[in-house]
């Protein structure tokens, strides 16, 4: 703990004696033989293993931010998406993920949608900037949210360049099918 991890448990116990507080050292939390730590969770996210990161966090990893205007390519050539701008320091690896998207309003009852999200540079369209694009699997049914929270549930595949917008759209349809099957299976488990 502290600057450059200069302290350890003994340092903390010594400071406790000096300043009048007690120190109880708890063992590290383990999950299936793996230490639960922020470093391990960042490593898992960097590898795209959002499902294992969720197990260690005891909740899905989420990104939150504002919905920003994209390049318009999705709505014209593939599928319309919500483009997320976030201040998050840690992003999952580039790729396509099954996600759950919530309208982020600060209200208790937020709108919620099953979704699929791409993190990447849009190589099919020679993109060079990182984008986070979410396709909702259910209709909006009212205005587009100004802010969203995207929970990452499972990685589908790596981002890759397709030979055409049509080929990308065909792959998105397959990705959506996988996401819909995932949501069907998880709904069945919840009702069982």
Secondary structure, DSSP 4 states (H G I P E B T S, - for coil): --GGG---HHHHHHHHHHHT----PPPPPEETTEE--HHHHHHHHHTT-HHHHHHHHTS-EEEEEEEE---SHHHHHS---EEEEE--S--PPSEEEEEEEEE-SSSSS--EEEEEEEEE--GGGT--S-EEEEEESS---SSPPSEEEEEEEEEEE-----SSHHHHHHHHHHHHHHHHHHHHHHHHHHH-
